[in-house]
Structures are given as C-alpha cells and as structure tokens.
C-alpha cells in the first residue's frame, strides 16, 4: 500500500483543516520544512494540495511546489485546477501527477481532455459527504452520487482516485473503511483519505486491498510514525 504524506498549503503555510472548513485551521509551518521532514522519514511520494486555489483565492502555489519538487520526491498535487491551462502549469511546476476534483463534476470535458493528454498521471479526486460529491473546496455539495461519478471517471480512462470522506477529514475519527472499499468496486485504484488516525486504520485498509492512503493530521501529531508505517506497509 502506497502512503502519501499530505502537505496542504493555505496562504503559503502548511496547514490542516478540520472537516475541510477554512476557519478550523491548524498551522504546521513552512511547507518545504514539512516536505523535508517527510522525505527524511522515507516518503516515496508527497500529496501536495493548493487549498487557496481550492477556495478560489489567489495563491503563489506553483512557486512553493517547485521548491518541494526540487527535493526529488514525486509529487501528487491537486487543488484549484479548473482548466487545461492550469493543469499544464501544475505539471510544469513539478507535479508528477495531478488530482482533479471540482472540474470533474462541473466540466467533465476537461477531465476527458486531461486523461487523453496525460493518461495515468491524472487522478480523480472524489470528495464526498453522505454519498454526494463535494466541490469548490468542499463548500458546496453537488447533486451527484460519488460512486456513480467514480464509475464515470473510470469509463473515461482514469485509473486512480483519491476518495475523501469529508465528514471525517482532519478529525482523526477513523477511516471510512466500508465506503472506501465500496468505491474500489468502480474499478479505480482507491487512495483513502480523511480520518486515518492510527496504524490499525492502515492495517485494515491494506487487508481489504486498498491501493493507498493519504496521511494528514495523524503524522503531524505523531499518532502515526511515518517512518514505521512506511517500513511496515510499503
């Protein structure tokens, strides 16, 4: 199982949000320092998100991403990508793969074009609350079933997806194992995100054949030792 240490960036700072709410934020400092920390722990890939972009705010994210990518670790990056031009800029800034969320629901033709251009380097971001897609930095719930969207993304040629239960994200409430496994029935390789709190969650995901897991607050607080987790699970 692939582990993806997360670095969520808001106003140039590495942060964690509770339930994805902008006002419930914890600051963890300089994003590059965080990236170096996870690199030293043995991370083989980083999950770097432009939260400012996701909230439709201006950001200097590409400059930060370039510095992180300069460490030599592959970067999977999402947040605020609404057009092919923005997707191309993210790749030029150093992303190895990009995660598309809102644009998949609002402009599926962009998802199709991106997959045609970049293949497996395009990852679907499936963010859900009560089974419905959440978009625009999770500030809006779309009238679209998350599982059905996963099937549509797979039909377009997407191979991997980050599935986030936003009702658990940042809360260390435990991963939504059943919905994560169910999402895998779409045929997508599912990267679990939201609520992962301890090694038991990771063992459970691996036992059920889940492809990967994004690690957020748990590694920042120390409830999961990233070095140990990588040694046991990757």
Secondary structure, 3 states (H helix, E strand, C coil): CEEEEEEEEECCEEEEEECCEEEEEEEEEEHHHHHHHHHHCCCCEEEEEEHHHHCCCCCCHHHHHHHHHCCCCEEEEECCCCCHHHHHHHHHCCCCEEEECHHHHHCHHHHHHHHHHHHHHEEEEEEEECCEEEECCCCEEEEEEHHHHHHHHHHCCCCEEEEEECCCCCCCCCCCHHHHHHHHHHCCEEEEECCCCCHHHHHHHHHCCCCEEEECHHHHHCCCCHHHHHHHHC
